[in-house]
Amino acid sequence: MNLGTLEDLTLVRYDNVHEDIKGHEHHTAAGDVDDVAFPGMAERLLEFWASADEYWDAVNGGPERPY
């Protein structure tokens, strides 16, 4: 899951591309965290969209949310 800008800035991203080495990862514009707990896809989606909502609220709701 990835929320970023057209200028390749990652705002919120979760991935497990290096799961065997680093575990699940959480990337943000402020930094990265390796070996993040993975409670399940439904829980992770809720956390992702909550983080996306925080971003949209911080930029006064624009552009329009895609969901």
PyMOL Python script that loads the backbone (N, CA, C, O; Angstrom):
from pymol import cmd

cmd.read_pdbstr("""\
ATOM      1  N   MET A   1       0.855  -1.162   0.000  1.00  0.00           N
ATOM      2  CA  MET A   1       0.000   0.000   0.000  1.00  0.00           C
ATOM      3  C   MET A   1       0.899   1.221   0.000  1.00  0.00           C
ATOM      4  O   MET A   1       1.873   1.282   0.750  1.00  0.00           O
ATOM      5  N   ASN A   2       0.575   2.193  -0.838  1.00  0.00           N
ATOM      6  CA  ASN A   2       1.432   3.353  -0.977  1.00  0.00           C
ATOM      7  C   ASN A   2       0.610   4.611  -1.213  1.00  0.00           C
ATOM      8  O   ASN A   2      -0.289   4.631  -2.053  1.00  0.00           O
ATOM      9  N   LEU A   3       0.928   5.649  -0.468  1.00  0.00           N
ATOM     10  CA  LEU A   3       0.393   6.982  -0.709  1.00  0.00           C
ATOM     11  C   LEU A   3       1.603   7.875  -0.888  1.00  0.00           C
ATOM     12  O   LEU A   3       2.427   8.009   0.016  1.00  0.00           O
ATOM     13  N   GLY A   4       1.706   8.488  -2.064  1.00  0.00           N
ATOM     14  CA  GLY A   4       2.857   9.338  -2.343  1.00  0.00           C
ATOM     15  C   GLY A   4       2.471  10.470  -3.264  1.00  0.00           C
ATOM     16  O   GLY A   4       1.305  10.645  -3.618  1.00  0.00           O
ATOM     17  N   THR A   5       3.478  11.236  -3.644  1.00  0.00           N
ATOM     18  CA  THR A   5       3.250  12.378  -4.520  1.00  0.00           C
ATOM     19  C   THR A   5       3.770  12.071  -5.916  1.00  0.00           C
ATOM     20  O   THR A   5       4.473  11.081  -6.119  1.00  0.00           O
ATOM     21  N   LEU A   6       3.429  12.910  -6.863  1.00  0.00           N
ATOM     22  CA  LEU A   6       3.930  12.760  -8.227  1.00  0.00           C
ATOM     23  C   LEU A   6       5.429  13.028  -8.304  1.00  0.00           C
ATOM     24  O   LEU A   6       6.075  12.680  -9.292  1.00  0.00           O
ATOM     25  N   GLU A   7       5.982  13.644  -7.262  1.00  0.00           N
ATOM     26  CA  GLU A   7       7.419  13.912  -7.201  1.00  0.00           C
ATOM     27  C   GLU A   7       8.163  12.786  -6.499  1.00  0.00           C
ATOM     28  O   GLU A   7       9.304  12.977  -6.077  1.00  0.00           O
ATOM     29  N   ASP A   8       7.545  11.615  -6.363  1.00  0.00           N
ATOM     30  CA  ASP A   8       8.148  10.419  -5.752  1.00  0.00           C
ATOM     31  C   ASP A   8       8.402  10.544  -4.259  1.00  0.00           C
ATOM     32  O   ASP A   8       9.274   9.855  -3.730  1.00  0.00           O
ATOM     33  N   LEU A   9       7.670  11.400  -3.568  1.00  0.00           N
ATOM     34  CA  LEU A   9       7.776  11.484  -2.114  1.00  0.00           C
ATOM     35  C   LEU A   9       6.810  10.479  -1.494  1.00  0.00           C
ATOM     36  O   LEU A   9       5.608  10.532  -1.758  1.00  0.00           O
ATOM     37  N   THR A  10       7.319   9.574  -0.680  1.00  0.00           N
ATOM     38  CA  THR A  10       6.465   8.625   0.025  1.00  0.00           C
ATOM     39  C   THR A  10       5.875   9.310   1.242  1.00  0.00           C
ATOM     40  O   THR A  10       6.611   9.841   2.073  1.00  0.00           O
ATOM     41  N   LEU A  11       4.556   9.304   1.356  1.00  0.00           N
ATOM     42  CA  LEU A  11       3.884   9.843   2.532  1.00  0.00           C
ATOM     43  C   LEU A  11       3.579   8.718   3.517  1.00  0.00           C
ATOM     44  O   LEU A  11       3.865   8.837   4.709  1.00  0.00           O
ATOM     45  N   VAL A  12       3.003   7.633   3.023  1.00  0.00           N
ATOM     46  CA  VAL A  12       2.716   6.453   3.842  1.00  0.00           C
ATOM     47  C   VAL A  12       2.854   5.229   2.937  1.00  0.00           C
ATOM     48  O   VAL A  12       2.254   5.182   1.863  1.00  0.00           O
ATOM     49  N   ARG A  13       3.636   4.247   3.363  1.00  0.00           N
ATOM     50  CA  ARG A  13       3.744   3.017   2.590  1.00  0.00           C
ATOM     51  C   ARG A  13       4.018   1.856   3.537  1.00  0.00           C
ATOM     52  O   ARG A  13       4.825   1.963   4.459  1.00  0.00           O
ATOM     53  N   TYR A  14       3.334   0.751   3.292  1.00  0.00           N
ATOM     54  CA  TYR A  14       3.586  -0.507   3.986  1.00  0.00           C
ATOM     55  C   TYR A  14       4.006  -1.529   2.936  1.00  0.00           C
ATOM     56  O   TYR A  14       3.393  -1.621   1.873  1.00  0.00           O
ATOM     57  N   ASP A  15       5.055  -2.298   3.236  1.00  0.00           N
ATOM     58  CA  ASP A  15       5.420  -3.358   2.311  1.00  0.00           C
ATOM     59  C   ASP A  15       6.135  -4.483   3.053  1.00  0.00           C
ATOM     60  O   ASP A  15       6.562  -4.336   4.199  1.00  0.00           O
ATOM     61  N   ASN A  16       6.246  -5.589   2.368  1.00  0.00           N
ATOM     62  CA  ASN A  16       6.972  -6.736   2.910  1.00  0.00           C
ATOM     63  C   ASN A  16       7.903  -7.321   1.846  1.00  0.00           C
ATOM     64  O   ASN A  16       8.122  -8.531   1.796  1.00  0.00           O
ATOM     65  N   VAL A  17       8.446  -6.448   1.002  1.00  0.00           N
ATOM     66  CA  VAL A  17       9.293  -6.907  -0.094  1.00  0.00           C
ATOM     67  C   VAL A  17      10.557  -7.602   0.422  1.00  0.00           C
ATOM     68  O   VAL A  17      11.098  -8.474  -0.258  1.00  0.00           O
ATOM     69  N   HIS A  18      11.028  -7.231   1.603  1.00  0.00           N
ATOM     70  CA  HIS A  18      12.207  -7.851   2.212  1.00  0.00           C
ATOM     71  C   HIS A  18      11.803  -8.602   3.467  1.00  0.00           C
ATOM     72  O   HIS A  18      12.521  -8.572   4.467  1.00  0.00           O
ATOM     73  N   GLU A  19      10.666  -9.273   3.427  1.00  0.00           N
ATOM     74  CA  GLU A  19      10.095  -9.902   4.619  1.00  0.00           C
ATOM     75  C   GLU A  19      11.069 -10.854   5.308  1.00  0.00           C
ATOM     76  O   GLU A  19      11.126 -10.885   6.537  1.00  0.00           O
ATOM     77  N   ASP A  20      11.833 -11.629   4.545  1.00  0.00           N
ATOM     78  CA  ASP A  20      12.762 -12.589   5.148  1.00  0.00           C
ATOM     79  C   ASP A  20      13.908 -11.911   5.887  1.00  0.00           C
ATOM     80  O   ASP A  20      14.459 -12.474   6.832  1.00  0.00           O
ATOM     81  N   ILE A  21      14.269 -10.699   5.458  1.00  0.00           N
ATOM     82  CA  ILE A  21      15.409  -9.997   6.040  1.00  0.00           C
ATOM     83  C   ILE A  21      14.970  -8.965   7.083  1.00  0.00           C
ATOM     84  O   ILE A  21      15.513  -8.918   8.187  1.00  0.00           O
ATOM     85  N   LYS A  22      13.976  -8.134   6.720  1.00  0.00           N
ATOM     86  CA  LYS A  22      13.565  -7.013   7.562  1.00  0.00           C
ATOM     87  C   LYS A  22      12.183  -7.179   8.172  1.00  0.00           C
ATOM     88  O   LYS A  22      11.820  -6.416   9.068  1.00  0.00           O
ATOM     89  N   GLY A  23      11.412  -8.138   7.722  1.00  0.00           N
ATOM     90  CA  GLY A  23      10.024  -8.230   8.170  1.00  0.00           C
ATOM     91  C   GLY A  23       9.174  -7.230   7.412  1.00  0.00           C
ATOM     92  O   GLY A  23       9.567  -6.761   6.344  1.00  0.00           O
ATOM     93  N   HIS A  24       8.033  -6.907   7.945  1.00  0.00           N
ATOM     94  CA  HIS A  24       7.147  -5.916   7.330  1.00  0.00           C
ATOM     95  C   HIS A  24       7.706  -4.527   7.618  1.00  0.00           C
ATOM     96  O   HIS A  24       8.265  -4.279   8.687  1.00  0.00           O
ATOM     97  N   GLU A  25       7.546  -3.625   6.647  1.00  0.00           N
ATOM     98  CA  GLU A  25       8.109  -2.286   6.779  1.00  0.00           C
ATOM     99  C   GLU A  25       7.027  -1.221   6.681  1.00  0.00           C
ATOM    100  O   GLU A  25       6.026  -1.389   5.984  1.00  0.00           O
ATOM    101  N   HIS A  26       7.248  -0.124   7.394  1.00  0.00           N
ATOM    102  CA  HIS A  26       6.369   1.040   7.360  1.00  0.00           C
ATOM    103  C   HIS A  26       7.252   2.235   6.997  1.00  0.00           C
ATOM    104  O   HIS A  26       8.169   2.588   7.738  1.00  0.00           O
ATOM    105  N   HIS A  27       6.965   2.851   5.850  1.00  0.00           N
ATOM    106  CA  HIS A  27       7.741   3.979   5.363  1.00  0.00           C
ATOM    107  C   HIS A  27       6.877   5.236   5.434  1.00  0.00           C
ATOM    108  O   HIS A  27       5.689   5.202   5.113  1.00  0.00           O
ATOM    109  N   THR A  28       7.483   6.343   5.856  1.00  0.00           N
ATOM    110  CA  THR A  28       6.807   7.641   5.841  1.00  0.00           C
ATOM    111  C   THR A  28       7.801   8.692   5.375  1.00  0.00           C
ATOM    112  O   THR A  28       8.993   8.412   5.248  1.00  0.00           O
ATOM    113  N   ALA A  29       7.318   9.893   5.121  1.00  0.00           N
ATOM    114  CA  ALA A  29       8.205  10.986   4.742  1.00  0.00           C
ATOM    115  C   ALA A  29       9.180  11.300   5.873  1.00  0.00           C
ATOM    116  O   ALA A  29      10.262  11.830   5.622  1.00  0.00           O
ATOM    117  N   ALA A  30       8.813  10.980   7.117  1.00  0.00           N
ATOM    118  CA  ALA A  30       9.662  11.262   8.275  1.00  0.00           C
ATOM    119  C   ALA A  30      10.696  10.175   8.541  1.00  0.00           C
ATOM    120  O   ALA A  30      11.639  10.402   9.300  1.00  0.00           O
ATOM    121  N   GLY A  31      10.543   8.998   7.935  1.00  0.00           N
ATOM    122  CA  GLY A  31      11.505   7.922   8.160  1.00  0.00           C
ATOM    123  C   GLY A  31      10.866   6.560   7.993  1.00  0.00           C
ATOM    124  O   GLY A  31       9.683   6.444   7.672  1.00  0.00           O
ATOM    125  N   ASP A  32      11.672   5.525   8.218  1.00  0.00           N
ATOM    126  CA  ASP A  32      11.228   4.148   8.007  1.00  0.00           C
ATOM    127  C   ASP A  32      11.317   3.348   9.298  1.00  0.00           C
ATOM    128  O   ASP A  32      12.147   3.626  10.164  1.00  0.00           O
ATOM    129  N   VAL A  33      10.447   2.350   9.410  1.00  0.00           N
ATOM    130  CA  VAL A  33      10.467   1.420  10.529  1.00  0.00           C
ATOM    131  C   VAL A  33      10.451   0.012   9.947  1.00  0.00           C
ATOM    132  O   VAL A  33       9.581  -0.322   9.142  1.00  0.00           O
ATOM    133  N   ASP A  34      11.412  -0.812  10.353  1.00  0.00           N
ATOM    134  CA  ASP A  34      11.479  -2.204   9.907  1.00  0.00           C
ATOM    135  C   ASP A  34      10.835  -3.111  10.936  1.00  0.00           C
ATOM    136  O   ASP A  34      10.683  -2.730  12.096  1.00  0.00           O
ATOM    137  N   ASP A  35      10.459  -4.297  10.521  1.00  0.00           N
ATOM    138  CA  ASP A  35       9.912  -5.344  11.381  1.00  0.00           C
ATOM    139  C   ASP A  35       8.674  -4.871  12.146  1.00  0.00           C
ATOM    140  O   ASP A  35       8.585  -5.013  13.365  1.00  0.00           O
ATOM    141  N   VAL A  36       7.730  -4.310  11.404  1.00  0.00           N
ATOM    142  CA  VAL A  36       6.464  -3.837  11.955  1.00  0.00           C
ATOM    143  C   VAL A  36       5.536  -5.039  12.142  1.00  0.00           C
ATOM    144  O   VAL A  36       5.493  -5.928  11.291  1.00  0.00           O
ATOM    145  N   ALA A  37       4.804  -5.068  13.238  1.00  0.00           N
ATOM    146  CA  ALA A  37       3.840  -6.150  13.470  1.00  0.00           C
ATOM    147  C   ALA A  37       2.813  -6.167  12.338  1.00  0.00           C
ATOM    148  O   ALA A  37       2.407  -5.114  11.847  1.00  0.00           O
ATOM    149  N   PHE A  38       2.405  -7.340  11.935  1.00  0.00           N
ATOM    150  CA  PHE A  38       1.393  -7.473  10.889  1.00  0.00           C
ATOM    151  C   PHE A  38       0.198  -8.215  11.476  1.00  0.00           C
ATOM    152  O   PHE A  38       0.170  -9.445  11.468  1.00  0.00           O
ATOM    153  N   PRO A  39      -0.801  -7.471  11.989  1.00  0.00           N
ATOM    154  CA  PRO A  39      -1.955  -8.095  12.627  1.00  0.00           C
ATOM    155  C   PRO A  39      -2.932  -8.731  11.644  1.00  0.00           C
ATOM    156  O   PRO A  39      -3.795  -9.511  12.046  1.00  0.00           O
ATOM    157  N   GLY A  40      -2.804  -8.407  10.368  1.00  0.00           N
ATOM    158  CA  GLY A  40      -3.710  -8.904   9.337  1.00  0.00           C
ATOM    159  C   GLY A  40      -4.004  -7.791   8.356  1.00  0.00           C
ATOM    160  O   GLY A  40      -3.798  -6.613   8.649  1.00  0.00           O
ATOM    161  N   MET A  41      -4.490  -8.178   7.185  1.00  0.00           N
ATOM    162  CA  MET A  41      -4.701  -7.197   6.120  1.00  0.00           C
ATOM    163  C   MET A  41      -5.780  -6.177   6.476  1.00  0.00           C
ATOM    164  O   MET A  41      -5.611  -4.989   6.201  1.00  0.00           O
ATOM    165  N   ALA A  42      -6.869  -6.606   7.073  1.00  0.00           N
ATOM    166  CA  ALA A  42      -7.955  -5.674   7.399  1.00  0.00           C
ATOM    167  C   ALA A  42      -7.470  -4.597   8.368  1.00  0.00           C
ATOM    168  O   ALA A  42      -7.762  -3.416   8.180  1.00  0.00           O
ATOM    169  N   GLU A  43      -6.740  -4.995   9.392  1.00  0.00           N
ATOM    170  CA  GLU A  43      -6.219  -4.039  10.368  1.00  0.00           C
ATOM    171  C   GLU A  43      -5.214  -3.086   9.726  1.00  0.00           C
ATOM    172  O   GLU A  43      -5.216  -1.888  10.008  1.00  0.00           O
ATOM    173  N   ARG A  44      -4.357  -3.627   8.861  1.00  0.00           N
ATOM    174  CA  ARG A  44      -3.353  -2.790   8.197  1.00  0.00           C
ATOM    175  C   ARG A  44      -4.019  -1.793   7.256  1.00  0.00           C
ATOM    176  O   ARG A  44      -3.585  -0.643   7.184  1.00  0.00           O
ATOM    177  N   LEU A  45      -5.056  -2.199   6.537  1.00  0.00           N
ATOM    178  CA  LEU A  45      -5.781  -1.265   5.661  1.00  0.00           C
ATOM    179  C   LEU A  45      -6.422  -0.139   6.458  1.00  0.00           C
ATOM    180  O   LEU A  45      -6.389   1.018   6.039  1.00  0.00           O
ATOM    181  N   LEU A  46      -7.005  -0.471   7.606  1.00  0.00           N
ATOM    182  CA  LEU A  46      -7.598   0.571   8.452  1.00  0.00           C
ATOM    183  C   LEU A  46      -6.537   1.569   8.900  1.00  0.00           C
ATOM    184  O   LEU A  46      -6.776   2.777   8.888  1.00  0.00           O
ATOM    185  N   GLU A  47      -5.371   1.073   9.295  1.00  0.00           N
ATOM    186  CA  GLU A  47      -4.286   1.958   9.723  1.00  0.00           C
ATOM    187  C   GLU A  47      -3.775   2.805   8.563  1.00  0.00           C
ATOM    188  O   GLU A  47      -3.496   3.992   8.732  1.00  0.00           O
ATOM    189  N   PHE A  48      -3.653   2.193   7.380  1.00  0.00           N
ATOM    190  CA  PHE A  48      -3.194   2.926   6.204  1.00  0.00           C
ATOM    191  C   PHE A  48      -4.142   4.069   5.868  1.00  0.00           C
ATOM    192  O   PHE A  48      -3.700   5.201   5.672  1.00  0.00           O
ATOM    193  N   TRP A  49      -5.440   3.788   5.799  1.00  0.00           N
ATOM    194  CA  TRP A  49      -6.397   4.837   5.437  1.00  0.00           C
ATOM    195  C   TRP A  49      -6.530   5.881   6.532  1.00  0.00           C
ATOM    196  O   TRP A  49      -6.816   7.040   6.232  1.00  0.00           O
ATOM    197  N   ALA A  50      -6.332   5.513   7.786  1.00  0.00           N
ATOM    198  CA  ALA A  50      -6.329   6.502   8.867  1.00  0.00           C
ATOM    199  C   ALA A  50      -5.139   7.448   8.697  1.00  0.00           C
ATOM    200  O   ALA A  50      -5.271   8.655   8.898  1.00  0.00           O
ATOM    201  N   SER A  51      -3.983   6.904   8.329  1.00  0.00           N
ATOM    202  CA  SER A  51      -2.806   7.743   8.068  1.00  0.00           C
ATOM    203  C   SER A  51      -3.041   8.638   6.856  1.00  0.00           C
ATOM    204  O   SER A  51      -2.649   9.805   6.860  1.00  0.00           O
ATOM    205  N   ALA A  52      -3.677   8.101   5.823  1.00  0.00           N
ATOM    206  CA  ALA A  52      -4.001   8.900   4.637  1.00  0.00           C
ATOM    207  C   ALA A  52      -4.943  10.037   5.010  1.00  0.00           C
ATOM    208  O   ALA A  52      -4.769  11.161   4.538  1.00  0.00           O
ATOM    209  N   ASP A  53      -5.928   9.764   5.841  1.00  0.00           N
ATOM    210  CA  ASP A  53      -6.854  10.814   6.289  1.00  0.00           C
ATOM    211  C   ASP A  53      -6.124  11.912   7.054  1.00  0.00           C
ATOM    212  O   ASP A  53      -6.456  13.089   6.910  1.00  0.00           O
ATOM    213  N   GLU A  54      -5.134  11.543   7.867  1.00  0.00           N
ATOM    214  CA  GLU A  54      -4.344  12.547   8.593  1.00  0.00           C
ATOM    215  C   GLU A  54      -3.634  13.466   7.615  1.00  0.00           C
ATOM    216  O   GLU A  54      -3.583  14.679   7.820  1.00  0.00           O
ATOM    217  N   TYR A  55      -3.085  12.891   6.553  1.00  0.00           N
ATOM    218  CA  TYR A  55      -2.416  13.694   5.534  1.00  0.00           C
ATOM    219  C   TYR A  55      -3.409  14.651   4.883  1.00  0.00           C
ATOM    220  O   TYR A  55      -3.144  15.850   4.795  1.00  0.00           O
ATOM    221  N   TRP A  56      -4.549  14.134   4.424  1.00  0.00           N
ATOM    222  CA  TRP A  56      -5.518  14.987   3.748  1.00  0.00           C
ATOM    223  C   TRP A  56      -6.038  16.082   4.672  1.00  0.00           C
ATOM    224  O   TRP A  56      -6.258  17.209   4.229  1.00  0.00           O
ATOM    225  N   ASP A  57      -6.233  15.769   5.929  1.00  0.00           N
ATOM    226  CA  ASP A  57      -6.672  16.794   6.881  1.00  0.00           C
ATOM    227  C   ASP A  57      -5.599  17.871   7.052  1.00  0.00           C
ATOM    228  O   ASP A  57      -5.921  19.051   7.189  1.00  0.00           O
ATOM    229  N   ALA A  58      -4.316  17.466   7.044  1.00  0.00           N
ATOM    230  CA  ALA A  58      -3.219  18.416   7.217  1.00  0.00           C
ATOM    231  C   ALA A  58      -3.087  19.359   6.025  1.00  0.00           C
ATOM    232  O   ALA A  58      -2.594  20.477   6.174  1.00  0.00           O
ATOM    233  N   VAL A  59      -3.521  18.922   4.846  1.00  0.00           N
ATOM    234  CA  VAL A  59      -3.439  19.777   3.661  1.00  0.00           C
ATOM    235  C   VAL A  59      -4.820  20.311   3.275  1.00  0.00           C
ATOM    236  O   VAL A  59      -5.088  20.597   2.108  1.00  0.00           O
ATOM    237  N   ASN A  60      -5.679  20.437   4.270  1.00  0.00           N
ATOM    238  CA  ASN A  60      -7.015  21.028   4.095  1.00  0.00           C
ATOM    239  C   ASN A  60      -7.889  20.286   3.096  1.00  0.00           C
ATOM    240  O   ASN A  60      -8.688  20.904   2.392  1.00  0.00           O
ATOM    241  N   GLY A  61      -7.747  18.976   3.027  1.00  0.00           N
ATOM    242  CA  GLY A  61      -8.672  18.166   2.244  1.00  0.00           C
ATOM    243  C   GLY A  61      -8.426  18.098   0.765  1.00  0.00           C
ATOM    244  O   GLY A  61      -9.268  17.567   0.042  1.00  0.00           O
ATOM    245  N   GLY A  62      -7.312  18.610   0.270  1.00  0.00           N
ATOM    246  CA  GLY A  62      -7.096  18.566  -1.163  1.00  0.00           C
ATOM    247  C   GLY A  62      -5.827  17.804  -1.498  1.00  0.00           C
ATOM    248  O   GLY A  62      -4.889  17.822  -0.701  1.00  0.00           O
ATOM    249  N   PRO A  63      -5.759  17.163  -2.593  1.00  0.00           N
ATOM    250  CA  PRO A  63      -6.867  16.984  -3.533  1.00  0.00           C
ATOM    251  C   PRO A  63      -7.926  16.047  -2.964  1.00  0.00           C
ATOM    252  O   PRO A  63      -7.750  15.456  -1.899  1.00  0.00           O
ATOM    253  N   GLU A  64      -9.007  15.928  -3.684  1.00  0.00           N
ATOM    254  CA  GLU A  64     -10.110  15.102  -3.245  1.00  0.00           C
ATOM    255  C   GLU A  64      -9.674  13.666  -2.984  1.00  0.00           C
ATOM    256  O   GLU A  64      -8.893  13.101  -3.749  1.00  0.00           O
ATOM    257  N   ARG A  65     -10.177  13.080  -1.905  1.00  0.00           N
ATOM    258  CA  ARG A  65      -9.832  11.696  -1.555  1.00  0.00           C
ATOM    259  C   ARG A  65     -10.342  10.727  -2.615  1.00  0.00           C
ATOM    260  O   ARG A  65     -11.443  10.903  -3.137  1.00  0.00           O
ATOM    261  N   PRO A  66      -9.548   9.704  -2.938  1.00  0.00           N
ATOM    262  CA  PRO A  66      -9.944   8.757  -3.985  1.00  0.00           C
ATOM    263  C   PRO A  66     -10.832   7.631  -3.472  1.00  0.00           C
ATOM    264  O   PRO A  66     -11.110   6.695  -4.222  1.00  0.00           O
ATOM    265  N   TYR A  67     -11.278   7.685  -2.248  1.00  0.00           N
ATOM    266  CA  TYR A  67     -12.090   6.589  -1.686  1.00  0.00           C
ATOM    267  C   TYR A  67     -13.278   7.127  -0.936  1.00  0.00           C
ATOM    268  O   TYR A  67     -14.070   6.354  -0.397  1.00  0.00           O
TER     269      TYR A  67
END
""", "prot")
cmd.dss("prot")
cmd.show_as("cartoon", "prot")
cmd.util.cbc("prot")
cmd.orient("prot")
